[in-house]
Every structure is written in C-alpha cells, then in structure tokens.
Amino acid sequence: MLESSVASVLRPVGNMIDEEAAFLRGVNADADLLRAELRRMQCFLRDAADARRRGSERVTNWVVDVRAAAYEAEDALEEADLLARRRALRRGYSGLLAWCADLAALHRFGLKIRRVRARIRDISDGAVAYGIANLGEASISVSPEDIDVTPPYDLRWAGGHDGWHFQAFCWLVVSQKYRFLDLIKDVAKRIIDIKSEKNREERSNDEEETGKHGEGTSKDGEGTSKNGKGTGKDGERTSKDGKENNQLTIEALEKMGEEEISELLRKELVHRRFLVVLDDVWRCNSYSEINRIISLFPDVNNGSRIMLTTRDLSVAKHVSKRNSIHQMKLLDEGQSWELLEKKAFQQNQNFSPSDRSQLTPIGKKLAVKCNGLPLALVVLGGYLSRNLDYDIWLRLVDNLDWEARKDDEPVWDILARSYNELPNHHLKSCFLYLASFPEDHIIRVNKLSKLWIAEGFVPERHNRTMEDTTREYTNELAQRCMLQVVDRSKVDGSIKSVVLHDILRDWGIKEASREGFFNVWCNATVPVVYSDSMPSYRIALHNFSGCSQIVAASMPKLRTLWLSGSLSNALGCLCSLTFLRVLDLYGIKDLERLPSGIGKMMYLRYLGLQNNGHKPIHIPSSVSDLLNLQTLDVRNSTLGSLPRYFWDVPTFRHIHLTDVYCWAAPEVGCLLQLQTLHFSGVCFLGDIGVYRHYKYRRGEGAARKSNKSREKANDREWTLLIEALPEMKQLVFLHLESWYCISGKKKRAMFPKRLITVLSGHNCLRVLELSGQLHWSLPISHLAMLPCNLKKLKLTGSKLREDPMPVLGKLLNLVVLTLEYGAYQGETMTCTADGFRRLQYLTFNEVYDVRHWNIEAGTFPSLIQLNLISSFREMTLPPLGLVHVKSLQELHLRHWDSKYVSLQNIEKLRGIGCKVKIKMQKSLDILEVPLQFYAYSQYSVFS
C-alpha cells in the first residue's frame, strides 16, 4: 500500500505536463525525468512494504523519506497545473505583465522540480549506502512451515448455519500457495497411499484366514505345512513387490507431467465417490485455473461432491460447473448468543449455575454489540472465558475495546490477511480510509466516493468515470465481507450506505497509523499516536475538544483534515494548512464565516460543511481561487451568500448547496465537468401584513415595491441558471429548489418555463428532483421531453392541473416516481395499459385532490412497492384496480379517516401476496374489525 503515495503523483504528471502546463515548456524535460524516477520508486516500494512487515526499521525510515519526496513532487506539479488554469481564465495581469508573471512561475517551478530530483537522488544514494537498494532483488519464498493450516478457532463452536448441518471429513484441503502441478501430485499421492493401505489390510486378512484354515486340517499336516509355507513365501514376495511398486510409483509420479497425472487421477476416481474441498481460496490469478482443477475430477453422477469456500464472491461466481452459491449471513441475536455462550462458558470449566445465570443477561447485551459477526463473537468469547467476572463483563457493555483484545485470538491474523490479499494498493487505501469514520457511523457511499476521488485513490480508466470505479470498489469490499451493506439504491440496486464493523475498524485504525496513512483521534484533547507508526499526512478529529492550533502547528503539510465538534474560535489557524486536499468540517454549530485565507489552499479538492445548523455561513470570494476544487458539500447547512465567481471553478464535479440566501447564476459555458448539482435558492420578501396591521401605508407601498423588485431579481437569476444547464452535459443528478421566505415561512416559487425543454438533451441524467411550481403555461405534453435515460423523478409542489400519469408512463427507464405536496391538483388520475413498464417504486405524499384513480389492466407490470401517504383524502383506498398489479409486494397506507379504508380491497390484495401496512392519523376505528380477520391477514396496523 506504500506505493500509493507515489502512484497519486504519477497520475497528475501524465495528464498535465503535455496539456495544461504546456506553457511551462522550459521544464518539460525535468518533469519527464521526475516522472521516470517516481515510477522506479513505485516498483521499489512494493518490495519495501513486505520488508517493513518483517520489521525492518531501515526500510521504514527510507519509506518516510520517499513518501515526503513524492508528496513534494505532487505539490510542485499541481502548482504548475493551477498556474495554467489561472492563465486560461485570464485572471490577474495581462500583456507584458502576464509574460513576466509566466516567466517567474517558470523559474519557480523549475527550481522546485530540480530540488525534488536532488532530494530523490540523495535518498537513492542513502539506500545504496545502508544496504536497502538490493531489497527488490531478493526473492521472498514461502516455506511449507509458513503455511498455517490450523483453523483460527475451535470448530466445535461453529454455529448459526441452520440448513447446512453436514458432517464431512475433508481428505483433501488445497492451499492457494500450491502450484497447480503440486496440487494434482498431492492428490495422486494420497490416492496411492489409500490403495496401499487397503492392499495391506486385505493381505493381512488373507493371512489370518490361511492360518485358521491350517489349524483346522491337522489330518493332512504335511501337505498343509508345505502349502502354508508356500503361501507364506508367496505372501512375503507379494508384500515386498507391493512395497517396491509403491516406491516406484511415487518416484515415477514426481517425474510425470501434468497431463499424465491428470489422466491417472481420472482413472482412479472414476469408480469412487469422493468429497473434495477447495478451502479458503482467497484469490486466483486466472479463474481458468480453478475451473481446470475442478475439471480433473470425473463427473459420473455418483454422488461425488466438490466444495469451494472463499471470502471473495467473484471467485465463486467464476466456477464453471457450480450448482449453487451459498452466501453466509450475519447471525441473529439468538444465534449470536448461542455462539458466544459456547465460547465463553466452555465445557471443561467448573462454573456454578447461579453465577452463569447472573452473567447471562449481560452476555446477551454483549452478543448484540457484535452485530452478528462470527469472528467478533469468537474473539469476545475467548476473552470472556478467561475473565468470568461480573464487573468485567458489565464494563464491556459500555466500553467494548477490541484493540485491547487483539492478542487473544489468531483471528487478527485473518483480518490482516484479508487486507493483504486485496488485489491492488488502490483498494487497500480505500479500505483503510473507511476506518477513519466515527464508530458505528453509517457511511454514505455517495460521500465516500467523492472523498476517495479527492484523495487520489481512484485511477482514471478508459470509458469509465471515476465514480463508476468507486462503486466497483465498494462492491468488491462488500463481497469480501470487509464492510456491511446497510441500504441499497432503489434506482439501480447499487450500494447506498455501508457500515464498518467495530473489530475491522479498530484493526484498520491501528494499521493506518502504523503505515502513516491516517490518524484518528476520538474524544481527545491531545494527539494519540502509536509508537510503531510512521508520520501521517491525514487526520480525523472526532468530537475533538482540544485546540486546533496545535494540529496546525505540528502538522504544517497535512493533506486531509476531518473535524467535528468545536473550533474554539481557531478557524483562522487552519488557513496555514495550505497543502490540504480534503477539509471536512462536520456538525460545527459555531461556524459562521469561512476566513478569506481559505483561498490559499490551492490544492483543496473537497470542502465539506455539512450539518452545521441553520445559522447562515458566509463563504468569502477567495473560494473562487480554489481551482482544484472538485466537491463542495453544504447539505443541511445554510449559506448566507455565494460569491459571484464561485461557479468559475473549472474542476467542479459535485455541488450540494441548500438554502442559499444571496446568489448569482453561473455563466453559460461553466461547469462542463459537473455531475451533481443540488441547489436550493431562497428569496426573502418583506411581510406586507406587518405594515398593514400598523397602518403604515407608505411603508406598505415601499414593501410591495421592494418585494416585486426582489422577485424579478430572483426570477432573472433562475432564468440565467436554466440557460446555463444545456452546457452541463455530464449531469447525472439534478436537484433544484426555489423558495420565497416571508416571516420565516417558506413558499415554493415558480420555475422558468424552459426548464423541461433544456433538460431534454441531458442523456447522462439519471435522477431529477424538482421542488417548486412548474410554469402555469407549461403543456403537460412537455413532460415527455424529459431525458429518456431518467430512472428517478421526484416532483414536489409542482401544482400540475393536468393528469401527468399518461405522459410519465411513457418514460421507458423510469424506476422510481414520487409526487408530493400538491404536485398534482386534479381530481382524476388515469394509468393506461402498458404504462410504466419498469416502474418499481411509486409514492404519493400529500396529494389531496385526487378522487378517482383509474388503473387499467396491464399497467405497472414491475411495481414492487406503493406508498399512499396522506393522499386521496376522499377516495376509497386501496383502489380496486391494484388487484391487476400482480407484481405488487408492499402497500404502505397512511390515512386520517377509517371510513375510506376498504377492508374488502385489502383482503383481495392479500390474496395476490401483497403485504399491506396501515397507519391511521386520527383514529383507530379500523380495529373494530373482528380479530380473526387479522389473525390470517398479512398486513398490520400501526398506531
């Protein structure tokens, strides 16, 4: 994983030198030489990582120097990139002064490149002097003694596998460290040993029978003696020949080729029933190798079985002759306690039933804290078995410290191996990054992918966006059981949120600190650094109550800073951290204004200001100087103002802005790389009622005039924003909200008429959310102009007067549709046959006016879930037409009057397998239905 620091430099070098920094022609040669040096360093670091794991302090110090040099090179190259972008935007001087500025930049950049190259040469010379240079030439061999075939814990305590109770003795366990030819040789040797043992048993039985027969024929003693003697000699000769043949066969086996041994294996097994277990296959360089191993064994339908176990789902999916894949699930609370109880109260312990009953309630709470992960239960159970004390168990309920028990079980070696077996350093960096989130924090993959990209962990690939690659990485980690999936997207089934188990997080924190990758400080006032760790360039301060000035002073070249808690009025000192790539200020309630010095963070790619309360945050105009900024996330926070040149940052990929009070629209041609735009604009108006109440007539007229002026200005900015949308061809997610605010109350404003028209050409758009009135003169037929690839549509407060369902039903790729808060104000709604072919989730929330909903047979062929939330207030629910929707699995109904709820229609839906959930807002009159009806129904009533 250490080579990732150098790899993050090579990417910008390759993309920038020939393109964006072409005006610095005088240093191209030096930059190319630097790129070659960095590539050699990257290859060397792969071997250095292995040597460092074996405890080489020389290599550790060398890696620290190499990484510092790599980061310094990246800073120099990105500064040149920034100068090139400023020159393209024509910021600053012009004419002769611009030429002088370019010349000064050229000289400064050249000096930095030469200084970095000189430092790299010094590091290389030091490596030769101290005997590190030949590290890559030494081969790392694995002896058979290094292969640990001992299970990580006692298999008697395995549990939670209902339906998979089988007893099979595995006479062949294949390690991934063996070569293919070694594998089949071992199989053939095992077959020979079994045959030899069987022959010896048969000869022994024959000799016993012969002896008994001799004793029973004393009448013909002499002849019997001769025959017995002859039989003995023959048996002796047979035994000797068998021994020689056995030795000869094994010696010959060592000289056989792969095809000969394969044929021998097939002949020996074709008439046998066998069970072969390919156990714990971590990875395979070629999936055809696994299939080739499986093809060795004859398939004659005689009950033989081949079983493969793996921690990587992709390995199982590439098996050609598989019948089924069984994915182990997390244990429930009962199964978790069963496993923990067996491990903690082992059978050989003398423990009184009264003491055991006293510990049982606490043990069940501890089992729940393991979240169903068997490895965590085994580790905890091993610790509890040696500490059968009530006070110790009780303390663990509030403070379950996995790090303190890391040496109790070899399961920690399994976690390390899971990490080391990840296929590349990009994925290793992404996993360690997960450990920096707070404990039990639900991680949104949407945010995680932006952070990975900003950190440089995600490589650029042909015909693939970096966001697509992050989703692949998330799936890879989930398939390897290295993170737990919490929620999936309804749109495409992709992973939406994840959580990292405590035992994996604690191991990841220690590994990240040891590698100098990340330091995590939780609920601390002073830094906590492990003794065997390297200096880190990334830090996360969770609920940090210390002074941030200490952090800024002790780590001037910090590249990542996460901060949650309180700033202690020391935000200005953070501006000295000019090398930051990621700055995430989360949940800081006393944040009112970003300092103007933030514009000095020229390398900043991610700026997060989430969940910082409703107090307006003012962003300085210097934020427009952050020409490397990719993501600005201000969700669940309020912005008092947005600088006019804010939109000119050419590298923007994701913008999340909520409740912006004062703003100006971007110019046409900006934001060409933008993929996400979440924008909510608020226009403040004076309260006319206040002036009328106090009879300030002159004041009332002035207020009306002021309000009209503000409305015109707001409409003008929205029109300019809509005009700029056609150039944003890369948009994937678009959320727009338009509000008026009067006396603290919000009222939805009206979007410009051309909004739907300008969106028609956005073929990349997948999610569209509009919160505001659509123009009153907009024909309903214009909704058919929405992008054809749209998968999710959410209309809030649109106030449509014509039925939109016949038109929206023609959107072929629509999967999720939500209409809420008066999106449609008509009384009749019709869903025609063959409409909504792929729609799976449909929601109506506070759509009051509909009284008749006609659902024709053939509509909603793929609908899974329907939500009717405080809607259709004077209509019988659920509508009878839903009976034609055979695919419907769930109906969530919330209403305020039980007389509009039809129990007969509910029973019909139950008959087609639909589960109905009802929540009454005012009364529970529905409970008057006979109890036996509910005893056989598949829906429930919630108070």
N, C-alpha and C positions, 0 to 999 in steps of 0.2 A: 504494500500500500504506500510505501515511502516514495515511489516514483511518481505518484500523482501530483506532487508539488512541481516536478519538472514538466510533466505532461500538460499541466494547466498553462505553462508558459509557451510550449510549442504550438498550441492551437492559435493564440493570437499572433504569434510570429508569422506562421504560414499564411494567414489570411490578410495580414495587414501590410507587410513590407512592400509587396508589389502593387497594392491598391491604394489604401487610404493614406499611407505615408510616402507616396511616390515623390512628393515634393522635397523630401529629405534625401535627395539622390546621392549625396556625398557619403552617407553612412550605410548604404545598402550592403556593401561588401563586408563591413564589420558585423552587421546584423546577421548576414548569412553564416559567417564563421561562428557567431554566437549560437545560432540555431544548431549547427553541427555539433558543437560542444555539448549542448544540452541533450541532444539525442544520445550521445555516448554516455552521459551521466544517467540518463533514464534507464538504459540497459544495465548499467552497473548497479543501480540501486535495487534492482530485483534480487541480485545475489546478496547485497548488503542487508536486506531485510531478513533473509534466512540466517545470516551470520549474527545479526543482532539478537535474534530469538535464542541463539545459543549462548548469549551473554557476553558478547564482545564489546567492551567499553570503547576500544579504539574506533570501531565501526560506528558506534553511537555518536561520538564526537564528530566523526567525519560527516555523518549524515546531517547533523545540525548545521555544519558549515555549508554543505552542498545546498540544503534547503534555503538557507539565508541568501546564498548567491542566486539561486533560481528565482526567489521572490523579488530580489533587487532587479534582476533582469526583466521580470514581468512588469515591474513598476516603470522602468525606463521605456519599455516598448509601448505600454499603454499611455504614457505621457505623450509620446510621439503620435499615437493614434488620436489623442484628444486635441493636439495642436492641429492635426489635419482636419478634423471635423470643425474646429473653430474657423479655420481658414475657409472651408467650404461654405459656412454660414456667413462669412464676411463680418465676423464680429471684430471689433477693435479698430485698428488703424487701416488705412488704405494707401495706395500709391507707394511712394518711396519709403514711408514709414513701415508699411506692410512688408516690403522687401527686407528692410533692416530687421524687423521682428522675426521673419523667417530665417534670416542668417544667424541671428542669436540663438534661435531654437535649434538650428542645425548644429551649431557649435556645442551647445549644452548637451544635446542628445548624443553627439559623437563622444564627448568626454565620458558620459555615463556608460556607454557601451564599452569603451576601452577599459574603464575602471572595473567593470564586471568581468571582462575577459581576463584582466590581470589577476583578479581575485580567484577566478576558476583555475588559472594556471598555478597559483600558489597552493590551492587545495590539492590539485593533482600532484604537484611536487611533494607535498607533505604526505600524500597517500603512498608514494613510492618510498619515501624515506622511512616511514613507520611500518612498512610491510603490509599495507592494505591493498595495494594495486593489483596483486595476483589473486584477489579474492574470487573474481569471476571465473578464473581458470580451474579452480578446484571443483571437482565433481562431488556432489552430495549423494552418497549412497545410503540405502536403507537396508540394514541387515535384517535377517529373519527375526532376531530378538527384538527389534524395534516394533514389530507388528503385534499389537495388543489384541488378542482375541478374547480377552476376558470381558464379560458383559459389565456395563457400568454399574449395575446394581443387581441385587439378588432377584432372579426371575421368579422366585416364589411370590414376590409381592406385586407382580403384574396384575392389573385389574382393569375394569372398565371396558372390556371387549365382549360385551354381550353379543351373541350370534357368531362369535369367532372362537369358541372354545374348541380347540383341537389339540391332540397330543401327537406330536410327530418328532421323532428323533432325527435330526439333520445329520446324515452321514457325509455330507459334503457342504462345507462352508467356504465360499470363494471370496478372497480378499481382492480389493481393487488394485493392490500393489503388485499382484502377479501378472506376468505377461500371458498372452493367450496360449502360447505353446506350453508354458509351465502348467497352466490350468489343466489342459487335457492330459498331460503326462501324469499329473497327480491323480486325476480321475482314473486313468488306466491302471496306475499302481494300486490304487485302492481296490479295484476290481480283481486284480491278480492276488492281492492279499486275501480277499474274501474267498476266492476259489481255492487257494492253497489251504486255508484253514478248514474249508468244507471237505477237501480231499483227505486231510489228516484225520478228521473226525470219522469219515467213512472207513478208512483203513483201520482205525482203532476199533471200531465196532466189528469189522470183519474178523480181526484177530481174536477178539473176545469170543465171538461165536465159534470160531475154529477150535479154540481151547476147550470150550464146553463140549463140543462135538467129540474131541479126542478122549476126554474123560468118560464119555458115555459109551465108548466102543472098546472096552478093555479086552474083549474076546479076540479081536484082531489087533493085538497090541503092536506087533512088529510092523505090520503094514501101515498101521495108523501112525506109528512113530516116523516111518520114512515119509509118509505123506505129510505128516506135520512138519518134519524137518525141511522137506522141500518147500512146503508152503511158507515156512519162516524165511528161508533164503530168498524166495521169490518176493515176499513182502519186504524184506530188507532191501533187495535190489530196487523194488518199486519206490520205496521211500527215498533211497539215495538218488534215483533218477529224477524223482519229483523235485527234490531239493535242487539238483543241478539245473533241471529245466526252469525252475522258478528263478534262480540266479541268472541263468542265461536270458530269460525273457526280460528281466528288469534291465540287464546290461544292454540288451538289444533295444529296449524301449528308449533308453537315453539317446541312441543313435538314430532313432526313427524321425521322419519328418512329420509335418503337421497332417498331411493327407493320410499317411499310413496309420497314425494313431487315431485319427477320426474314424477311419473305417473299422479299426479294431474295437473302438468304443461302441459303435453301432451294432456290431455283431454280438458283443457281449450283453448288450442291454435290450436287444430286440425281443427276447423271450422273458424278460424280467419286469417286475413292477418296481418303480423307483420313485423316490422323492428327492428332488434337487432344490436346494435353497441358495439363491444368489443373494447373500445377506449384506445389507448396508452398502449398497452401491451408491457412492457419492456422486461420481461423475464419470463420464466416458468421453475420450477424445473423439470417438466416432461411434454414433449409435449403431452402425452396422456391426460393430464388434460385439455388442450384446446379442443382436439377432444371430450372429454367426455362432456364438456359444450355444444359444438355445437350439439352433438347427442341428447341432451334433447329436442330440438325443432323439431316438426314434419315436415317432408318434403313431402308435398302432391301436389306439383306443382301448387300452387295457387297464385304465385307472391310474396310470402314472401321472405325476404332477411336477411342475416346475414353478417355484415361487420366488419372486424377486421383491426385496424390501429396499426402500430408498427414501431419502429425505427430500428428493427433488422430483416433483411431479412430472417434469418434462422427460426424465429418464423412463418412467413407467409408460408414458404416452407413446414413446417411440419403439416399444416392443411390438414386433410384427404379429405374433401369434397369441396375443393376450385375449383372455376371455372376459375379464373384468378388472377394474381398478377399485380397490377399497381404500378410501381416504379416512384415516383415523380422525375422529372428532375429539374435541375437548370433553373432559369428564364433567358430569353434572355434580351438584352438591353432594348427593348421596354417594356417588362413585368416588368422588374426591375424598370424602371422609373414610370410606372403606379402605382405600389405598393408604391414606395417612395413618389410620388406626393400626393396620397390619405392620407398617414400618415402625411406628413409634412404640407400640406395645408388642414387642417380639415374643415368640412363644417360650423362649428359654429364660425369660425374666420372671422373677418372683415378685409379683405386684398384686396387692390386695384389691379385691373388687370395689371396696369403698373408695380407695384412692383413685382408682380408674374412673369410677363414676363422677368423681369430683373434677377430673381433668377433661372429661368428655365434652361438656358444653363449650369449654374454651377451645378444645381441639377442633370442633366443628367450625368455629369462627375462623380459626387459622386455615382450615381447609378451603374456606370460601376465598380467602385472600390470595390463594394460589391460582385462582381463575381457571381451574380445570386443567392446568398444565402438568402432566405426569412427572416431568423432570423436576419441577419445582416442589411437588409433593414428596418425591423421593429425597431430595436434598433436605427439606424441612423435617421429614420423618426421621432421617438419620441423626439429625441434631437433637430432636426431641427425645429419641430413645436413650440418649446419654445424659439428658437433663430432665428427668421426670420430677420436676418441682413445680408446684402450683404458681409461685411468684414469677418464676422464669417464663412459664407459658403465658401468664397474664400480661407481662411486659411486652411480649411479642405481638399481642393483639394490636397494640398502639404503635409499635415500632418494630416492624419486621425487616431487619437489616440483612440482606442476602450477602453483602460483601463480607460480613463477619463470619459467615459460614462457608466461605469459598474453598477452604482446605478440607472440609468434612467429607466431600464426596468427589469421585472422579468425574462426575457429571460436568464439572467445569472444563475438563479436557474436551468433552463433546462439544461444548459451546465454542471453544477455541478452534476445534477442527471444522465446525460448521462455517465459521468465519474464514478460515484459511482456505477452504475449498471453494469459495466464491470465485467465479471464472475470471474476473479482472479487477484491477485496482479501482476502477470507477464504481463498481458495485460495492466494494469494501468501504470506500469513502461514504457512499450513500447510507450504508447500514450504520456506521459509527455516528453519522450525523443524526440519526433517529434518537440516539441516547441523550442528546443534548436537550430534548424537550422535557418538560416537567413530568414528574411521576404520575402515572395513570392519566396522562393528558391525551385526549382524543385528537389525533393529528389529521388535519385536513390535507388530503393528497394534493388538492389544488394549490395550497400554500407551499407544501413540501416541494413540489416540482419547481416552483419559482425559486426557492432557496437553493436547490441543487444546481439549477442552471446558473444562478448568480455566483455560486462558489466555483464554477468551472468543472464540476464533476461529470457533466454530461457532454459527450463528444458530438460533434456535428456529423451527420450521416447523409448520404445522397438520397434524395427523395423522401426524407424523413425529417419531421420537425423535432427539435429537442424535447418538446412537450410529449410527443409520441414515445420517445426513448425513455422518458421518466416513467410513463405508465408501464412500459415493459419492465423496467427495473422494479417497480412496486409489485407487479405480478410475480416476478422472479423471487423476490424476498418472501412473498406470501406463500408461494408454492413450496419454498424450503422451510416453511413454518418458523421463520425468523421474525415475523410480525403477525399480528392478529387482525383480521378484517372486521371492522365494525359495521360498515354500511357500504352499499353499492349504489351506483347511479341508476335511476330508473330509465334514463335516456338510452344508454348503451351497455349497461351492466358492468362498467368499469368500476374499480375500487374507488370509493368516495372518501372514506376515512379509515384510519387504522389506529392501533394502539400497540405499544411495545410492552411486553411482559416485564415485571419488575426484575426478575432474575437476569433477563437478557439486557435490560437497561443498566443494571449495576455492573455487569461484566463489560458492557460497551463503554461505560464511563471510565472504568479502570484502563481498558485497552486504549481508548482515545487519549487519555492522559499520558500513558506510557509511550505512545507513539508521537506525542506532541501534536496531536490532531485537534483536540478540543479540551478545554477545562470547564467544568460545571460547578458552580458554587450555589448552594441552596440554603436559604435562611441563615446566611453568614454575614459577618461584619468584616472579616479578613479573608484573604485568599487561602484556599486549601489546595496544596499541590503534593502529589505523590513523590516519594523520594527517588523512585527509579524512572521518572518521567522526563521527557525532553521539553524544552521551551515550546510553548504553544502560541499560535497566532490567532486562535479563536477562543472566545469565552462566552459563557452564558451565565447571567446573574439572575437567579430566580428568587423573588422576594428578598432581594439584597438590601440590607439596611445600613451598609457601610457607606463610605464616601467614594463617589465615582472618580474623584480627583486622584485617588491612589491608583486606580486602574489606569487612568490616562497617563500618569507619570511613570508607572512601572512597565507599561507596555506601549511605547510610542508607535510601534509598527504593527499594531493589532489590525487584523484583516476582517474579523467578524465580531460583533458585539450584540448580544441579546440582553435586554434589560427590562425587568418587570419589578414593580414596587414603587419606590420614591426616588426622585432625582436629587433631593436635598439641595435644590437651588444650585446645582453644579452642572447644568446642561452645557454652559459655555465652555467648560474644560474639555468636553467631548470633541469640540471642533479641532482640537490639536491632534486628533486621531485621523490624520489626512490620508492614511493608507487603507481605510475601511472599504470593504466590498459589500458588506451586509451590516445594516443598522436597523435593529428591530426594537422599538420602544412600545411595549405592550402593557396596557392596563395602568398607565401612569396618569392618575386623576389630576395632578397639579401641573400638567403640561399645558401651557397657554400659548407659547410662541417658540418657534424654532429660531435659533440665532442665525444671524446673517452669515456667520462664519461657516455654515454648512456648505456653502458653495466651494470651499477649499477642498472638500472631499472629492477630488476629481475622479477617483476610481470607483466611487459608490455605484453599485448595480441594483441594490434592493433597499428600499426605505419603507419600513412598516410603522404605522401609527394607529394600531387597532385598539378598540375598546378603551379609549381614553376619555370617556364621559361626554357630556353634552356641552361643556364649556368650549366655546369656539377656539380653534387653534389657528394661528396666523402663520402662513408659510412665506418666508422672505423671497424677494425677487431673485436672490442669488441661486435659488434652486434650479433656475434655468441654465446655470453653468455646469450642471451635472450631466455632461454629455455622454456618460456611460450608463446612465440610469435606465434600467430595464423594467422595474416594477415599483409602483407607488401604491401602497395599500393603506387606505384610511377608513376602512369599514368600521361601523359602529362608533364613529367619532364625527365631530362637527368641524368644518373648515370655515373660518371667518372670511377668508379671501384667498383667491388663487391668482398668482402673478400672470400678467398678460402674455409673457413669452414662455410660460410654463410648457405649452404644447409644442414648442420648437425642438425639444429634445429628440434627436432622430432615432435613438435606440429603444424608445418605449415599446414594450411588448404587452404589458398588463397595467391597467389603471383602474383602481377602485376608489371612488370618491362618493361619500354620502353627505347630504345636507351641506352643500356649498352655498354660502350666502352671497358672495360677490365674486363674479367670474366673467371671463371673456372667452368667446368661442375661438377655436383654432382656425388657422387659415387653411385654405384649400391646398393640398399637397403635403400636409404634415402627417405624421403618424402612419407612415407607409408600412411599418412592421407591426403595427398594433394588432393583437389577437383578442384582447379582453378590454372592454370598456363598460364599466359600471359607474354611471353618473347620475346624481340626484341634485338638481338645482332648485333653490328656494328663493322666491322673490318676496320681500317684506312689503306689506301695504299698511297704511295708516287705518285705524279703526274709525270709520265715519260715525258710528253710533256714539262714540265718546263726545265728539263735537256737537252732535245733535242733542245729546242729553243736557249738556251745559249751555245750550243755545248760543254757541259761539259760531254765528252764521258765517262770519268772514273766515274763521278757521275751518269751517266745514267745506267751503268752496276751495280753499287752498289745499285741503287734504285730498279732495276729489281730483283736483288738477295734478297734484303730486302722484297720486296713485295711478292715474292714467299715464303719466309720463313713465313711471316705473314699469307698468305693464307693457308699454311699447318697447322700452329698452330690453325687457326680458324676452319679448317675442322676437326682437331683432337678433339677440344672441342665439336663441334656439334656431332661428332660420339659418344663421351662419353655420351653426353646428351641423344641421341637417345637410347643408350644401357641401360640407367637408366630408361627409360619410362615404360618398361614392369612391373616393380615393383610398379608403381603408379596406382594400380587397382581402386582407388577411384576417379579418374579424371572424372569430369563432363564437364568441359570447358577447351579447349586447344587451345591456340593461339600462333603460332610460326612465327617469322620473322627473316630472315637472310639477312644482308646488307653488301656491301662494300661501303666505302666512299672515293672518290677521289676528291680533291679540293673542298670540301664542297658539292659535288653531290653524291647522293646515287644510288647504283646499286644493284639489287637483286642477292644474292648469291644462290648457289645450295645446296639443302638438300641432306643428305646421302641417298643412295639407299634403305636402310632397313626401312626407316621411315614408309611407309604404312604397311609393314609386322608386325612391332612391335605394331602397333595400333589395330591390328585385335582382340586381346584378351580383349580390354577395353569395357566391356559390359555396364559400367555406363556412358560412354562418350555420351553426347548429342549434344555438339557444337564443331565443329572442324574448325579452321581458319588457313590456311597456306599461308604465304606471302613469296614467294621465288620460285626458279626454282625446279621443281621435276627432279630427275636424268634423264638424256637423255636416259639411257638404261632401264628405268622402263617400262615394258609392260603395256599397257593400261588396260589389264585384271586384273591387281593387284588392281585396284580401287574397284573391287568387294569384296576385303578383308577388306574394311572399316567396322567399327562396325555396327552391324545390327540395334542397337537402335539409331543410329545417326539421329538427327532431323534437324540440320542446318549444311550446308557445304559451306565454302567460300574459293575459290581458287583465289589467286592473283599472277599474273606474273608467273604462272606455266610453260608456254611455251610448252604445250602439242601439239604434232604433229598428234596424232590420235584422232578421234572423241570420246570424253568421254561420250556423252549422252546415247548411248545404254547401257553402263555399269552402269552409275549412275542411270539410270531409274529403275534398279533392287533393289535399296535401298528402302525397303518397308515402312520405317517410316520417310523418308525424307520429311520435310515440307517447308524448305527454302533452296534455292540454288542460289549462287552468283558466277559468273565467271567474273573477271575484269582484266584490264591491261594486255592483251595478255595472258590470262590463256589458250586459245586455239588458235593455229596459223594455223589451216587448213582452206580449202575453202568450205568444205561441212559438213553439220551437219544434222543428222537424229534422229528424236524422234519416236521410234517404238510404235506400238499399245500396249495397256496395260502397258505402261511405266509410271513411276512417279505417282503411284496410289494415294498418299496422298500429293503430292506437291501442295502448295497453293501460294507461292511467288517465282517468278523466275526473276533474274536480270542479264543482260549482260551490262557491263560497259567497254567501250573502247576495245571491242573485234572486231578488224577491219577486219580481213582477210576473214571472212565467206561471201560467195557469194550465197550460195544455202542452204536453210533451209527447209528440208522435214519434215512436221508434219503429221503423219498418223492419220487417224480417230481412236478414242479410246484412244489416249494419253492425258495426263493432265486432267483426269476426275474431279479433285478437284481444279484446278488452279483458283485463285481469281484475282491476280494482276501480270502483266508482265511489266517489265521496260527495255526498249531498250535505253541505254544512250550512244550516240556517238559510236554506234556499227553497223556492217554490212554496211560499207560505200558504197559498190557498189551493193546493193541488194534492190529490191522493198520492201518497208515497208508500212504498216504491211504485213507480209506474208499471202497469201490467206488461208493457212492451219489452221490459227487461227479460221476460221469460224466453224471448227469442235469442238472447245473447247467451249461448251455451258455454262460452269460454269464461264467463264471469265467475270469479272465485271469492271476492270480498265486496261487501257493500257497507259503507260507513254512513250512517244516517243520524243527523242531529237536527231536531225539530223542537218547536215550543208548544205544540198542541197535539195531543194524542189522537184527537178525532180524525186527523188527516193521515194517520198511520194505519195501513191496511194489513191486518194480520193474515188475511187470506192470500194476499200477494206475497207476503213474506214466506208463507208456507210453500207456495209454488216455487219461489227461488230456492228454498231449502231442498226442494225435490230435485233440482238440477245440480246440487252440490255446492251452492253458494252460501258462504257464511255471512250473516247479517249482524252488524253491531249497531245498537241504537242508544242514543243519549238524549234524554228529554231535558229541555232547558227550564221549563216552568213547573211541570207536574209529572208525576209518575203514575197517571191513571192507567197506563198500559199494563201495569202489574195486576190489574183486576182479572186478567185472562187466567183461566184455570191452570193450576200448577202442573198438571200432567202434560199440558201443551209444551211447556218449557222444558220438561224432562226429556223430551225427544226432539227438541229443536236444536239447530246448530248455530243459533245466534244468541247473543247475550245483551242484557240491558244494564247500562251503567248509569249510576246516579250522578 
